[in-house]
């Protein structure tokens, strides 16, 4: 019925206007927060200490089409300064992976700018797939950054399944031998890293679009409208929300 | 207290019922998620809030499930998957686990009593999970309900009970490994499509929308594989307080994300197909390379596309046979439980 169609259209238009107004308001608030834009590492560290819970592995899932490497780099460096050891940047198409050099340059630049004199205390490394442990000398905070796409999600799981089947075919393993955590050992994308505790999703699409299905078993998923012009305050608020979440683990 | 709520006859409709129907019709002019998954969280918190005991909270939760199923029918959502009991929930106190099992026992028994309504509405009931972890009498009721309704195809209700997604995925991999051991399939046959068909949810499409109530924002080991491209809707409301309007809000939310999700899903499927075709091509070429490294026999090399086609056809045949074998195995498990029940009843 035409009436029904028109009504639905009106409802969706109203919702779209409401979202637009909210982002406008959010955008207007930014200049006020501008003076806080340059955070120093000591302030970040003290903010970090005040959190009730710090994630160990953060997923920065970008579901927007327009990538701003400067802002993504800031997010990575803020995470590192907070003491988060594993950071995974994701976009389903693998655009971040293809442009890893540009992104990396931004990260190095921000590391210098933000961390200043403490910059060489942090070893921010880009890790591809299987990581071999490196010996770190001196007092260094080791941060592993991974650039992931959908082939590191379902496809990685499929390859793990294939490897298991090959082992069974070659009689290296028996059917029934697969432990609950067995498949995990065969995954390559996040080998050596713990499960993701927190996902910060940037963009208005409300889906993870294929991000690491196995590793997000207990991950808290916090959505932010965009990573464009992301400021530290918004990032901190998200981490504070994470800190306040209570998990019961089925009990 | 029943699972299937009947429609009230039109002349007995209250204004609110009529308004609900009107709103449902408005929503239905847009895209409707055909398969919705629910994490029905918040029963215990609701009980605490109202000063009830936990068992009562869970019973209210069940009532809400039955109501929600009817609302879904009204909205044209014909498949619903719910997370009723996680393998992790066995960690709860013995008292609570037993009380939950008792509720399950009563509810599944009740389901069997509603056979007429179930057949009339064409509802296919499936219980997904590691059923062997459950008390035997509950396993038997579940098996009876599943066998009785297996040919129904108007509406689908999947109840995840004694379920975790990781267990489901591992189980699917073990099924494939068994297929390899028996020579039914090869490791190279493992694909997204094959894994999809080995999961407990093999007969369902991936959920289009996943709703979690009570304000929690995680998947808690539910449909991790299947929800990769689902619209996620996290709501603050506690499950026993979930209303038709909350469901409408979730559907509106789905409609707003519909195009982006469809695009991403289609792209992903295209990439998968391309990757599979490439893998087939590569393996045919690799074989030919071994046989004829200097490319002396041009006719063989010219026949590559045909060889690729042949490989695909053979793989499809292998996979079909394997999946039929798997379906039979699962059907036999249920039939055995039902037969044991019948013997028990007769003797």
Interface residues (C-beta under 8 A of the other chain):
Chain A: X1 X4 X5 X7 X8 X11 X12 X15 X16 X63 X92 X93 X150 X153 X154 X155 X157 X158 X160 X161 X162 X164 X165 X166 X168 X169 X173 X175 X176 X178 X180 X182 X183 X205 X206 X207 X208 X209 X210 X211 X213 X214 X216 X217 X218 X219 X220 X221 X222 X245 X247 X249 X250 X251
Chain B: X25 X26 X27 X28 X29 X30 X86 X87 X88 X89 X90 X91 X92 X165 X166 X167 X169 X170 X172 X173 X174 X176 X177 X178 X180 X181 X186 X187 X188 X190 X191 X192 X195 X216 X217 X218 X219 X220 X221 X224 X225 X227 X228 X229 X230 X231 X232 X233 X234 X252 X253 X255 X256 X257 X260 X261 X264 X267 X268 X271 X275
